[in-house]
Amino acid sequence: MALDLPKTVGAFVLIVAIGTAAMVMMPVSMGTDTILMMVTPSMAVFGAIMLAIGVKHGEYRATN
């Protein structure tokens, strides 16, 4: 499977959405507003940083 930008963005959004839905459905002490305003953005930022590192590492591996 060749990953291009639309597939990568779709997979990224799907993973963050599944994580958010799981947190909202779990009986945790955080409210939904806390999850949506603090946890989801931090998941997205962390995921974007890890995606960028992974892409750069893949580029490095492909050229060497």
CHARMM internal coordinates of N, CA and C (Angstrom, degrees):
IC EDIT
DIST 1 N 1 CA 1.4435
DIST 1 CA 1 C 1.5301
ANGL 1 N 1 CA 1 C 108.70
DIST 1 C 2 N 1.2938
ANGL 1 CA 1 C 2 N 116.14
DIHE 1 N 1 CA 1 C 2 N 122.27
DIST 2 N 2 CA 1.4617
ANGL 1 C 2 N 2 CA 121.11
DIHE 1 CA 1 C 2 N 2 CA 178.71
DIST 2 CA 2 C 1.5232
ANGL 2 N 2 CA 2 C 109.09
DIHE 1 C 2 N 2 CA 2 C -87.13
DIST 2 C 3 N 1.3076
ANGL 2 CA 2 C 3 N 115.66
DIHE 2 N 2 CA 2 C 3 N 123.94
DIST 3 N 3 CA 1.4634
ANGL 2 C 3 N 3 CA 119.96
DIHE 2 CA 2 C 3 N 3 CA 179.77
DIST 3 CA 3 C 1.5238
ANGL 3 N 3 CA 3 C 109.23
DIHE 2 C 3 N 3 CA 3 C -92.64
DIST 3 C 4 N 1.3188
ANGL 3 CA 3 C 4 N 115.29
DIHE 3 N 3 CA 3 C 4 N 120.17
DIST 4 N 4 CA 1.4525
ANGL 3 C 4 N 4 CA 120.10
DIHE 3 CA 3 C 4 N 4 CA 172.72
DIST 4 CA 4 C 1.5285
ANGL 4 N 4 CA 4 C 107.61
DIHE 3 C 4 N 4 CA 4 C -113.12
DIST 4 C 5 N 1.3035
ANGL 4 CA 4 C 5 N 116.74
DIHE 4 N 4 CA 4 C 5 N -176.88
DIST 5 N 5 CA 1.4662
ANGL 4 C 5 N 5 CA 120.16
DIHE 4 CA 4 C 5 N 5 CA -174.22
DIST 5 CA 5 C 1.5324
ANGL 5 N 5 CA 5 C 113.48
DIHE 4 C 5 N 5 CA 5 C -60.15
DIST 5 C 6 N 1.3416
ANGL 5 CA 5 C 6 N 120.50
DIHE 5 N 5 CA 5 C 6 N -47.21
DIST 6 N 6 CA 1.4739
ANGL 5 C 6 N 6 CA 118.28
DIHE 5 CA 5 C 6 N 6 CA -179.78
DIST 6 CA 6 C 1.5303
ANGL 6 N 6 CA 6 C 113.73
DIHE 5 C 6 N 6 CA 6 C -61.98
DIST 6 C 7 N 1.3256
ANGL 6 CA 6 C 7 N 117.61
DIHE 6 N 6 CA 6 C 7 N -38.98
DIST 7 N 7 CA 1.4686
ANGL 6 C 7 N 7 CA 120.12
DIHE 6 CA 6 C 7 N 7 CA 179.16
DIST 7 CA 7 C 1.5322
ANGL 7 N 7 CA 7 C 110.76
DIHE 6 C 7 N 7 CA 7 C -68.39
DIST 7 C 8 N 1.3293
ANGL 7 CA 7 C 8 N 116.57
DIHE 7 N 7 CA 7 C 8 N -39.03
DIST 8 N 8 CA 1.4559
ANGL 7 C 8 N 8 CA 120.57
DIHE 7 CA 7 C 8 N 8 CA 179.84
DIST 8 CA 8 C 1.5259
ANGL 8 N 8 CA 8 C 110.77
DIHE 7 C 8 N 8 CA 8 C -65.67
DIST 8 C 9 N 1.3330
ANGL 8 CA 8 C 9 N 116.54
DIHE 8 N 8 CA 8 C 9 N -45.72
DIST 9 N 9 CA 1.4692
ANGL 8 C 9 N 9 CA 120.52
DIHE 8 CA 8 C 9 N 9 CA 178.82
DIST 9 CA 9 C 1.5256
ANGL 9 N 9 CA 9 C 110.34
DIHE 8 C 9 N 9 CA 9 C -63.91
DIST 9 C 10 N 1.3248
ANGL 9 CA 9 C 10 N 116.91
DIHE 9 N 9 CA 9 C 10 N -41.19
DIST 10 N 10 CA 1.4585
ANGL 9 C 10 N 10 CA 120.54
DIHE 9 CA 9 C 10 N 10 CA 178.59
DIST 10 CA 10 C 1.5199
ANGL 10 N 10 CA 10 C 112.22
DIHE 9 C 10 N 10 CA 10 C -61.85
DIST 10 C 11 N 1.3289
ANGL 10 CA 10 C 11 N 116.68
DIHE 10 N 10 CA 10 C 11 N -44.84
DIST 11 N 11 CA 1.4614
ANGL 10 C 11 N 11 CA 120.32
DIHE 10 CA 10 C 11 N 11 CA 178.42
DIST 11 CA 11 C 1.5258
ANGL 11 N 11 CA 11 C 111.20
DIHE 10 C 11 N 11 CA 11 C -64.81
DIST 11 C 12 N 1.3316
ANGL 11 CA 11 C 12 N 116.60
DIHE 11 N 11 CA 11 C 12 N -39.71
DIST 12 N 12 CA 1.4628
ANGL 11 C 12 N 12 CA 121.47
DIHE 11 CA 11 C 12 N 12 CA 179.27
DIST 12 CA 12 C 1.5325
ANGL 12 N 12 CA 12 C 110.48
DIHE 11 C 12 N 12 CA 12 C -62.66
DIST 12 C 13 N 1.3216
ANGL 12 CA 12 C 13 N 116.46
DIHE 12 N 12 CA 12 C 13 N -48.20
DIST 13 N 13 CA 1.4671
ANGL 12 C 13 N 13 CA 120.79
DIHE 12 CA 12 C 13 N 13 CA 179.76
DIST 13 CA 13 C 1.5286
ANGL 13 N 13 CA 13 C 110.62
DIHE 12 C 13 N 13 CA 13 C -63.88
DIST 13 C 14 N 1.3197
ANGL 13 CA 13 C 14 N 117.12
DIHE 13 N 13 CA 13 C 14 N -39.42
DIST 14 N 14 CA 1.4588
ANGL 13 C 14 N 14 CA 120.75
DIHE 13 CA 13 C 14 N 14 CA 179.41
DIST 14 CA 14 C 1.5292
ANGL 14 N 14 CA 14 C 111.33
DIHE 13 C 14 N 14 CA 14 C -63.28
DIST 14 C 15 N 1.3250
ANGL 14 CA 14 C 15 N 117.34
DIHE 14 N 14 CA 14 C 15 N -43.09
DIST 15 N 15 CA 1.4638
ANGL 14 C 15 N 15 CA 120.52
DIHE 14 CA 14 C 15 N 15 CA 179.77
DIST 15 CA 15 C 1.5235
ANGL 15 N 15 CA 15 C 111.21
DIHE 14 C 15 N 15 CA 15 C -64.44
DIST 15 C 16 N 1.3267
ANGL 15 CA 15 C 16 N 117.15
DIHE 15 N 15 CA 15 C 16 N -43.32
DIST 16 N 16 CA 1.4691
ANGL 15 C 16 N 16 CA 120.25
DIHE 15 CA 15 C 16 N 16 CA 179.13
DIST 16 CA 16 C 1.5334
ANGL 16 N 16 CA 16 C 110.17
DIHE 15 C 16 N 16 CA 16 C -66.46
DIST 16 C 17 N 1.3342
ANGL 16 CA 16 C 17 N 117.16
DIHE 16 N 16 CA 16 C 17 N -39.43
DIST 17 N 17 CA 1.4691
ANGL 16 C 17 N 17 CA 120.45
DIHE 16 CA 16 C 17 N 17 CA 179.24
DIST 17 CA 17 C 1.5209
ANGL 17 N 17 CA 17 C 111.54
DIHE 16 C 17 N 17 CA 17 C -65.59
DIST 17 C 18 N 1.3255
ANGL 17 CA 17 C 18 N 117.50
DIHE 17 N 17 CA 17 C 18 N -41.13
DIST 18 N 18 CA 1.4710
ANGL 17 C 18 N 18 CA 120.46
DIHE 17 CA 17 C 18 N 18 CA 177.97
DIST 18 CA 18 C 1.5270
ANGL 18 N 18 CA 18 C 110.28
DIHE 17 C 18 N 18 CA 18 C -64.46
DIST 18 C 19 N 1.3242
ANGL 18 CA 18 C 19 N 117.18
DIHE 18 N 18 CA 18 C 19 N -42.21
DIST 19 N 19 CA 1.4597
ANGL 18 C 19 N 19 CA 120.48
DIHE 18 CA 18 C 19 N 19 CA 177.90
DIST 19 CA 19 C 1.5212
ANGL 19 N 19 CA 19 C 112.40
DIHE 18 C 19 N 19 CA 19 C -63.24
DIST 19 C 20 N 1.3255
ANGL 19 CA 19 C 20 N 115.94
DIHE 19 N 19 CA 19 C 20 N -41.19
DIST 20 N 20 CA 1.4674
ANGL 19 C 20 N 20 CA 120.17
DIHE 19 CA 19 C 20 N 20 CA 178.27
DIST 20 CA 20 C 1.5197
ANGL 20 N 20 CA 20 C 110.99
DIHE 19 C 20 N 20 CA 20 C -66.02
DIST 20 C 21 N 1.3301
ANGL 20 CA 20 C 21 N 117.07
DIHE 20 N 20 CA 20 C 21 N -45.33
DIST 21 N 21 CA 1.4674
ANGL 20 C 21 N 21 CA 120.42
DIHE 20 CA 20 C 21 N 21 CA 179.54
DIST 21 CA 21 C 1.5237
ANGL 21 N 21 CA 21 C 111.14
DIHE 20 C 21 N 21 CA 21 C -61.82
DIST 21 C 22 N 1.3175
ANGL 21 CA 21 C 22 N 116.97
DIHE 21 N 21 CA 21 C 22 N -40.01
DIST 22 N 22 CA 1.4644
ANGL 21 C 22 N 22 CA 120.28
DIHE 21 CA 21 C 22 N 22 CA 179.00
DIST 22 CA 22 C 1.5283
ANGL 22 N 22 CA 22 C 111.05
DIHE 21 C 22 N 22 CA 22 C -64.57
DIST 22 C 23 N 1.3360
ANGL 22 CA 22 C 23 N 116.29
DIHE 22 N 22 CA 22 C 23 N -40.99
DIST 23 N 23 CA 1.4647
ANGL 22 C 23 N 23 CA 119.33
DIHE 22 CA 22 C 23 N 23 CA 178.84
DIST 23 CA 23 C 1.5302
ANGL 23 N 23 CA 23 C 111.76
DIHE 22 C 23 N 23 CA 23 C -66.39
DIST 23 C 24 N 1.3365
ANGL 23 CA 23 C 24 N 116.35
DIHE 23 N 23 CA 23 C 24 N -38.62
DIST 24 N 24 CA 1.4703
ANGL 23 C 24 N 24 CA 119.81
DIHE 23 CA 23 C 24 N 24 CA -179.79
DIST 24 CA 24 C 1.5281
ANGL 24 N 24 CA 24 C 110.57
DIHE 23 C 24 N 24 CA 24 C -67.45
DIST 24 C 25 N 1.3385
ANGL 24 CA 24 C 25 N 117.65
DIHE 24 N 24 CA 24 C 25 N -37.86
DIST 25 N 25 CA 1.4702
ANGL 24 C 25 N 25 CA 121.17
DIHE 24 CA 24 C 25 N 25 CA -177.12
DIST 25 CA 25 C 1.5211
ANGL 25 N 25 CA 25 C 113.27
DIHE 24 C 25 N 25 CA 25 C -79.11
DIST 25 C 26 N 1.3430
ANGL 25 CA 25 C 26 N 117.41
DIHE 25 N 25 CA 25 C 26 N -23.18
DIST 26 N 26 CA 1.4665
ANGL 25 C 26 N 26 CA 119.68
DIHE 25 CA 25 C 26 N 26 CA -178.81
DIST 26 CA 26 C 1.5285
ANGL 26 N 26 CA 26 C 110.31
DIHE 25 C 26 N 26 CA 26 C -73.27
DIST 26 C 27 N 1.3077
ANGL 26 CA 26 C 27 N 115.47
DIHE 26 N 26 CA 26 C 27 N 146.02
DIST 27 N 27 CA 1.4712
ANGL 26 C 27 N 27 CA 118.17
DIHE 26 CA 26 C 27 N 27 CA 175.88
DIST 27 CA 27 C 1.5283
ANGL 27 N 27 CA 27 C 111.14
DIHE 26 C 27 N 27 CA 27 C -79.59
DIST 27 C 28 N 1.3127
ANGL 27 CA 27 C 28 N 116.49
DIHE 27 N 27 CA 27 C 28 N 77.02
DIST 28 N 28 CA 1.4629
ANGL 27 C 28 N 28 CA 121.45
DIHE 27 CA 27 C 28 N 28 CA 178.68
DIST 28 CA 28 C 1.5206
ANGL 28 N 28 CA 28 C 108.71
DIHE 27 C 28 N 28 CA 28 C -104.90
DIST 28 C 29 N 1.3025
ANGL 28 CA 28 C 29 N 115.59
DIHE 28 N 28 CA 28 C 29 N 165.55
DIST 29 N 29 CA 1.4583
ANGL 28 C 29 N 29 CA 119.21
DIHE 28 CA 28 C 29 N 29 CA -177.16
DIST 29 CA 29 C 1.5241
ANGL 29 N 29 CA 29 C 112.96
DIHE 28 C 29 N 29 CA 29 C -78.82
DIST 29 C 30 N 1.3349
ANGL 29 CA 29 C 30 N 117.78
DIHE 29 N 29 CA 29 C 30 N -7.43
DIST 30 N 30 CA 1.4628
ANGL 29 C 30 N 30 CA 120.54
DIHE 29 CA 29 C 30 N 30 CA 178.00
DIST 30 CA 30 C 1.5114
ANGL 30 N 30 CA 30 C 109.96
DIHE 29 C 30 N 30 CA 30 C -82.63
DIST 30 C 31 N 1.2967
ANGL 30 CA 30 C 31 N 116.00
DIHE 30 N 30 CA 30 C 31 N 144.31
DIST 31 N 31 CA 1.4461
ANGL 30 C 31 N 31 CA 120.33
DIHE 30 CA 30 C 31 N 31 CA 175.64
DIST 31 CA 31 C 1.5197
ANGL 31 N 31 CA 31 C 111.04
DIHE 30 C 31 N 31 CA 31 C -81.22
DIST 31 C 32 N 1.3229
ANGL 31 CA 31 C 32 N 115.82
DIHE 31 N 31 CA 31 C 32 N 163.99
DIST 32 N 32 CA 1.4535
ANGL 31 C 32 N 32 CA 120.54
DIHE 31 CA 31 C 32 N 32 CA 179.83
DIST 32 CA 32 C 1.5186
ANGL 32 N 32 CA 32 C 111.32
DIHE 31 C 32 N 32 CA 32 C -61.63
DIST 32 C 33 N 1.3290
ANGL 32 CA 32 C 33 N 117.11
DIHE 32 N 32 CA 32 C 33 N -37.10
DIST 33 N 33 CA 1.4643
ANGL 32 C 33 N 33 CA 119.17
DIHE 32 CA 32 C 33 N 33 CA 179.50
DIST 33 CA 33 C 1.5232
ANGL 33 N 33 CA 33 C 111.65
DIHE 32 C 33 N 33 CA 33 C -64.42
DIST 33 C 34 N 1.3312
ANGL 33 CA 33 C 34 N 117.21
DIHE 33 N 33 CA 33 C 34 N -36.21
DIST 34 N 34 CA 1.4643
ANGL 33 C 34 N 34 CA 120.53
DIHE 33 CA 33 C 34 N 34 CA 177.03
DIST 34 CA 34 C 1.5207
ANGL 34 N 34 CA 34 C 110.78
DIHE 33 C 34 N 34 CA 34 C -66.69
DIST 34 C 35 N 1.3123
ANGL 34 CA 34 C 35 N 116.42
DIHE 34 N 34 CA 34 C 35 N -42.08
DIST 35 N 35 CA 1.4615
ANGL 34 C 35 N 35 CA 120.57
DIHE 34 CA 34 C 35 N 35 CA 179.64
DIST 35 CA 35 C 1.5252
ANGL 35 N 35 CA 35 C 110.06
DIHE 34 C 35 N 35 CA 35 C -63.23
DIST 35 C 36 N 1.3214
ANGL 35 CA 35 C 36 N 117.16
DIHE 35 N 35 CA 35 C 36 N -46.18
DIST 36 N 36 CA 1.4606
ANGL 35 C 36 N 36 CA 120.39
DIHE 35 CA 35 C 36 N 36 CA -176.33
DIST 36 CA 36 C 1.5200
ANGL 36 N 36 CA 36 C 113.05
DIHE 35 C 36 N 36 CA 36 C -73.31
DIST 36 C 37 N 1.3242
ANGL 36 CA 36 C 37 N 117.75
DIHE 36 N 36 CA 36 C 37 N -29.58
DIST 37 N 37 CA 1.4582
ANGL 36 C 37 N 37 CA 119.93
DIHE 36 CA 36 C 37 N 37 CA -176.34
DIST 37 CA 37 C 1.5293
ANGL 37 N 37 CA 37 C 113.71
DIHE 36 C 37 N 37 CA 37 C -95.20
DIST 37 C 38 N 1.3270
ANGL 37 CA 37 C 38 N 117.86
DIHE 37 N 37 CA 37 C 38 N -20.67
DIST 38 N 38 CA 1.4652
ANGL 37 C 38 N 38 CA 119.36
DIHE 37 CA 37 C 38 N 38 CA -176.27
DIST 38 CA 38 C 1.5254
ANGL 38 N 38 CA 38 C 113.10
DIHE 37 C 38 N 38 CA 38 C -121.92
DIST 38 C 39 N 1.3168
ANGL 38 CA 38 C 39 N 117.58
DIHE 38 N 38 CA 38 C 39 N -46.84
DIST 39 N 39 CA 1.4592
ANGL 38 C 39 N 39 CA 120.66
DIHE 38 CA 38 C 39 N 39 CA -173.93
DIST 39 CA 39 C 1.5254
ANGL 39 N 39 CA 39 C 111.47
DIHE 38 C 39 N 39 CA 39 C -75.42
DIST 39 C 40 N 1.3191
ANGL 39 CA 39 C 40 N 117.47
DIHE 39 N 39 CA 39 C 40 N -48.06
DIST 40 N 40 CA 1.4642
ANGL 39 C 40 N 40 CA 120.37
DIHE 39 CA 39 C 40 N 40 CA -178.25
DIST 40 CA 40 C 1.5303
ANGL 40 N 40 CA 40 C 112.46
DIHE 39 C 40 N 40 CA 40 C -61.53
DIST 40 C 41 N 1.3385
ANGL 40 CA 40 C 41 N 119.58
DIHE 40 N 40 CA 40 C 41 N -46.47
DIST 41 N 41 CA 1.4655
ANGL 40 C 41 N 41 CA 117.67
DIHE 40 CA 40 C 41 N 41 CA 176.66
DIST 41 CA 41 C 1.5286
ANGL 41 N 41 CA 41 C 112.99
DIHE 40 C 41 N 41 CA 41 C -61.75
DIST 41 C 42 N 1.3258
ANGL 41 CA 41 C 42 N 117.33
DIHE 41 N 41 CA 41 C 42 N -37.38
DIST 42 N 42 CA 1.4617
ANGL 41 C 42 N 42 CA 118.47
DIHE 41 CA 41 C 42 N 42 CA 179.14
DIST 42 CA 42 C 1.5232
ANGL 42 N 42 CA 42 C 111.22
DIHE 41 C 42 N 42 CA 42 C -68.96
DIST 42 C 43 N 1.3376
ANGL 42 CA 42 C 43 N 117.97
DIHE 42 N 42 CA 42 C 43 N -35.54
DIST 43 N 43 CA 1.4650
ANGL 42 C 43 N 43 CA 120.59
DIHE 42 CA 42 C 43 N 43 CA 174.35
DIST 43 CA 43 C 1.5240
ANGL 43 N 43 CA 43 C 109.98
DIHE 42 C 43 N 43 CA 43 C -62.29
DIST 43 C 44 N 1.3221
ANGL 43 CA 43 C 44 N 117.12
DIHE 43 N 43 CA 43 C 44 N -42.54
DIST 44 N 44 CA 1.4646
ANGL 43 C 44 N 44 CA 120.94
DIHE 43 CA 43 C 44 N 44 CA -178.69
DIST 44 CA 44 C 1.5255
ANGL 44 N 44 CA 44 C 111.32
DIHE 43 C 44 N 44 CA 44 C -66.27
DIST 44 C 45 N 1.3189
ANGL 44 CA 44 C 45 N 117.57
DIHE 44 N 44 CA 44 C 45 N -42.84
DIST 45 N 45 CA 1.4685
ANGL 44 C 45 N 45 CA 120.41
DIHE 44 CA 44 C 45 N 45 CA 179.84
DIST 45 CA 45 C 1.5271
ANGL 45 N 45 CA 45 C 110.64
DIHE 44 C 45 N 45 CA 45 C -66.45
DIST 45 C 46 N 1.3358
ANGL 45 CA 45 C 46 N 117.07
DIHE 45 N 45 CA 45 C 46 N -45.86
DIST 46 N 46 CA 1.4544
ANGL 45 C 46 N 46 CA 120.20
DIHE 45 CA 45 C 46 N 46 CA 178.59
DIST 46 CA 46 C 1.5278
ANGL 46 N 46 CA 46 C 110.53
DIHE 45 C 46 N 46 CA 46 C -61.79
DIST 46 C 47 N 1.3214
ANGL 46 CA 46 C 47 N 116.37
DIHE 46 N 46 CA 46 C 47 N -43.49
DIST 47 N 47 CA 1.4643
ANGL 46 C 47 N 47 CA 119.88
DIHE 46 CA 46 C 47 N 47 CA 178.77
DIST 47 CA 47 C 1.5124
ANGL 47 N 47 CA 47 C 112.22
DIHE 46 C 47 N 47 CA 47 C -62.46
DIST 47 C 48 N 1.3232
ANGL 47 CA 47 C 48 N 117.52
DIHE 47 N 47 CA 47 C 48 N -39.86
DIST 48 N 48 CA 1.4631
ANGL 47 C 48 N 48 CA 120.89
DIHE 47 CA 47 C 48 N 48 CA 179.08
DIST 48 CA 48 C 1.5273
ANGL 48 N 48 CA 48 C 111.03
DIHE 47 C 48 N 48 CA 48 C -65.71
DIST 48 C 49 N 1.3235
ANGL 48 CA 48 C 49 N 117.17
DIHE 48 N 48 CA 48 C 49 N -40.04
DIST 49 N 49 CA 1.4638
ANGL 48 C 49 N 49 CA 120.37
DIHE 48 CA 48 C 49 N 49 CA 177.57
DIST 49 CA 49 C 1.5311
ANGL 49 N 49 CA 49 C 110.33
DIHE 48 C 49 N 49 CA 49 C -64.26
DIST 49 C 50 N 1.3252
ANGL 49 CA 49 C 50 N 116.81
DIHE 49 N 49 CA 49 C 50 N -45.41
DIST 50 N 50 CA 1.4611
ANGL 49 C 50 N 50 CA 120.15
DIHE 49 CA 49 C 50 N 50 CA 179.41
DIST 50 CA 50 C 1.5243
ANGL 50 N 50 CA 50 C 111.67
DIHE 49 C 50 N 50 CA 50 C -65.51
DIST 50 C 51 N 1.3333
ANGL 50 CA 50 C 51 N 117.57
DIHE 50 N 50 CA 50 C 51 N -36.60
DIST 51 N 51 CA 1.4619
ANGL 50 C 51 N 51 CA 121.32
DIHE 50 CA 50 C 51 N 51 CA 176.71
DIST 51 CA 51 C 1.5233
ANGL 51 N 51 CA 51 C 110.45
DIHE 50 C 51 N 51 CA 51 C -63.59
DIST 51 C 52 N 1.3218
ANGL 51 CA 51 C 52 N 117.40
DIHE 51 N 51 CA 51 C 52 N -44.18
DIST 52 N 52 CA 1.4599
ANGL 51 C 52 N 52 CA 120.94
DIHE 51 CA 51 C 52 N 52 CA 179.30
DIST 52 CA 52 C 1.5299
ANGL 52 N 52 CA 52 C 111.04
DIHE 51 C 52 N 52 CA 52 C -63.16
DIST 52 C 53 N 1.3260
ANGL 52 CA 52 C 53 N 116.82
DIHE 52 N 52 CA 52 C 53 N -42.65
DIST 53 N 53 CA 1.4683
ANGL 52 C 53 N 53 CA 119.91
DIHE 52 CA 52 C 53 N 53 CA 177.52
DIST 53 CA 53 C 1.5248
ANGL 53 N 53 CA 53 C 110.21
DIHE 52 C 53 N 53 CA 53 C -63.65
DIST 53 C 54 N 1.3186
ANGL 53 CA 53 C 54 N 117.14
DIHE 53 N 53 CA 53 C 54 N -42.04
DIST 54 N 54 CA 1.4625
ANGL 53 C 54 N 54 CA 120.90
DIHE 53 CA 53 C 54 N 54 CA 179.31
DIST 54 CA 54 C 1.5174
ANGL 54 N 54 CA 54 C 112.74
DIHE 53 C 54 N 54 CA 54 C -64.04
DIST 54 C 55 N 1.3253
ANGL 54 CA 54 C 55 N 117.06
DIHE 54 N 54 CA 54 C 55 N -40.48
DIST 55 N 55 CA 1.4618
ANGL 54 C 55 N 55 CA 120.57
DIHE 54 CA 54 C 55 N 55 CA 178.29
DIST 55 CA 55 C 1.5189
ANGL 55 N 55 CA 55 C 110.22
DIHE 54 C 55 N 55 CA 55 C -65.19
DIST 55 C 56 N 1.3149
ANGL 55 CA 55 C 56 N 117.06
DIHE 55 N 55 CA 55 C 56 N -45.03
DIST 56 N 56 CA 1.4668
ANGL 55 C 56 N 56 CA 120.27
DIHE 55 CA 55 C 56 N 56 CA 179.32
DIST 56 CA 56 C 1.5305
ANGL 56 N 56 CA 56 C 111.04
DIHE 55 C 56 N 56 CA 56 C -63.86
DIST 56 C 57 N 1.3203
ANGL 56 CA 56 C 57 N 117.52
DIHE 56 N 56 CA 56 C 57 N -38.86
DIST 57 N 57 CA 1.4576
ANGL 56 C 57 N 57 CA 120.22
DIHE 56 CA 56 C 57 N 57 CA 177.96
DIST 57 CA 57 C 1.5322
ANGL 57 N 57 CA 57 C 110.16
DIHE 56 C 57 N 57 CA 57 C -66.47
DIST 57 C 58 N 1.3112
ANGL 57 CA 57 C 58 N 117.51
DIHE 57 N 57 CA 57 C 58 N -39.10
DIST 58 N 58 CA 1.4611
ANGL 57 C 58 N 58 CA 120.79
DIHE 57 CA 57 C 58 N 58 CA 176.73
DIST 58 CA 58 C 1.5037
ANGL 58 N 58 CA 58 C 112.15
DIHE 57 C 58 N 58 CA 58 C -64.23
DIST 58 C 59 N 1.3393
ANGL 58 CA 58 C 59 N 116.46
DIHE 58 N 58 CA 58 C 59 N -39.87
DIST 59 N 59 CA 1.4592
ANGL 58 C 59 N 59 CA 119.49
DIHE 58 CA 58 C 59 N 59 CA 176.02
DIST 59 CA 59 C 1.5255
ANGL 59 N 59 CA 59 C 110.99
DIHE 58 C 59 N 59 CA 59 C -63.56
DIST 59 C 60 N 1.3201
ANGL 59 CA 59 C 60 N 116.79
DIHE 59 N 59 CA 59 C 60 N -41.29
DIST 60 N 60 CA 1.4670
ANGL 59 C 60 N 60 CA 120.94
DIHE 59 CA 59 C 60 N 60 CA 178.43
DIST 60 CA 60 C 1.5258
ANGL 60 N 60 CA 60 C 110.21
DIHE 59 C 60 N 60 CA 60 C -62.26
DIST 60 C 61 N 1.3423
ANGL 60 CA 60 C 61 N 116.61
DIHE 60 N 60 CA 60 C 61 N -45.90
DIST 61 N 61 CA 1.4591
ANGL 60 C 61 N 61 CA 119.96
DIHE 60 CA 60 C 61 N 61 CA -179.45
DIST 61 CA 61 C 1.5160
ANGL 61 N 61 CA 61 C 112.31
DIHE 60 C 61 N 61 CA 61 C -65.27
DIST 61 C 62 N 1.3230
ANGL 61 CA 61 C 62 N 117.17
DIHE 61 N 61 CA 61 C 62 N -33.76
DIST 62 N 62 CA 1.4586
ANGL 61 C 62 N 62 CA 120.43
DIHE 61 CA 61 C 62 N 62 CA -178.27
DIST 62 CA 62 C 1.5306
ANGL 62 N 62 CA 62 C 111.76
DIHE 61 C 62 N 62 CA 62 C -73.25
DIST 62 C 63 N 1.3136
ANGL 62 CA 62 C 63 N 117.44
DIHE 62 N 62 CA 62 C 63 N -28.29
DIST 63 N 63 CA 1.4705
ANGL 62 C 63 N 63 CA 119.61
DIHE 62 CA 62 C 63 N 63 CA -177.77
DIST 63 CA 63 C 1.5260
ANGL 63 N 63 CA 63 C 112.53
DIHE 62 C 63 N 63 CA 63 C -90.29
DIST 63 C 64 N 1.3203
ANGL 63 CA 63 C 64 N 118.04
DIHE 63 N 63 CA 63 C 64 N -16.43
DIST 64 N 64 CA 1.4721
ANGL 63 C 64 N 64 CA 119.71
DIHE 63 CA 63 C 64 N 64 CA -177.96
DIST 64 CA 64 C 1.5108
ANGL 64 N 64 CA 64 C 111.31
DIHE 63 C 64 N 64 CA 64 C -111.10
END
COOR INIT
IC SEED 1 N 1 CA 1 C
IC BUILD
